Amino acid sequence: MLIPLGFLFFASVAINKNFMWFLYYEDFWGLLLTGASLILSITAAKNTSSKWHSWAVITTELASAFNIVITVAFWNYAAP
């Protein structure tokens, strides 16, 4: 589900030809981190190598923290 959504974000950036848009929106970075953590978690589940497990845990923690910041920022600044 995240891959088609990520593709749509990349397509909208390419259509607008404004790549600074990519850097401005924090929720886009949250989407990318969540997608990376999902892919690395699936890879870690299939491979028993310890390097995949550590990267999966690191990206999952980063994505969780980033998504918490996005949620708090939305409900405090954008929603009211």
C-alpha distance (Angstrom), angle and dihedral (degrees) to the residues before:
residue distance angle dihedral
M1 . . .
L2 3.79 . .
I3 3.79 94.8 .
P4 3.83 96.3 62.5
L5 3.80 90.0 44.4
G6 3.80 91.1 50.1
F7 3.78 89.7 48.7
L8 3.80 90.4 52.7
F9 3.80 90.6 52.1
F10 3.81 91.5 50.1
A11 3.81 90.4 46.6
S12 3.80 92.1 52.2
V13 3.81 90.6 50.4
A14 3.80 90.9 49.2
I15 3.81 92.6 47.7
N16 3.81 92.9 49.9
K17 3.81 91.0 44.3
N18 3.78 88.3 -144.6
F19 3.78 107.2 120.9
M20 3.81 93.0 175.7
W21 3.82 85.3 73.2
F22 3.77 85.8 69.2
L23 3.81 91.0 60.1
Y24 3.80 97.9 43.8
Y25 3.78 103.0 57.9
E26 3.77 113.6 77.7
D27 3.80 94.3 -166.4
F28 3.81 89.7 61.5
W29 3.81 89.5 57.0
G30 3.81 88.3 48.6
L31 3.79 89.5 53.4
L32 3.79 91.9 50.2
L33 3.80 93.2 47.9
T34 3.80 91.6 47.8
G35 3.80 91.3 49.3
A36 3.80 91.6 48.6
S37 3.80 91.7 49.4
L38 3.79 90.6 49.2
I39 3.80 93.1 50.2
L40 3.81 92.7 45.4
S41 3.81 91.7 47.3
I42 3.80 90.9 52.7
T43 3.81 90.1 47.5
A44 3.82 90.9 48.8
A45 3.80 90.9 50.9
K46 3.80 91.3 53.4
N47 3.82 96.6 42.8
T48 3.77 123.7 50.9
S49 3.79 94.0 -153.5
S50 3.79 112.2 125.2
K51 3.82 93.7 -135.6
W52 3.81 92.1 67.5
H53 3.79 92.2 49.0
S54 3.78 93.5 52.8
W55 3.82 93.0 47.9
A56 3.81 90.5 47.2
V57 3.80 91.6 52.8
I58 3.82 93.3 45.7
T59 3.80 94.7 49.9
T60 3.81 92.3 43.9
E61 3.80 91.0 53.2
L62 3.81 91.8 46.6
A63 3.79 92.3 48.0
S64 3.80 92.3 48.0
A65 3.79 93.0 49.7
F66 3.79 92.2 45.4
N67 3.81 92.4 48.9
I68 3.81 90.9 50.8
V69 3.81 89.6 53.7
I70 3.81 90.3 48.0
T71 3.82 91.8 50.7
V72 3.80 94.5 47.9
A73 3.81 91.8 45.6
F74 3.80 91.4 49.8
W75 3.80 95.9 49.9
N76 3.80 93.6 43.4
Y77 3.81 101.0 42.3
A78 3.78 113.4 14.4
A79 3.80 104.6 33.8
P80 3.84 102.3 51.0
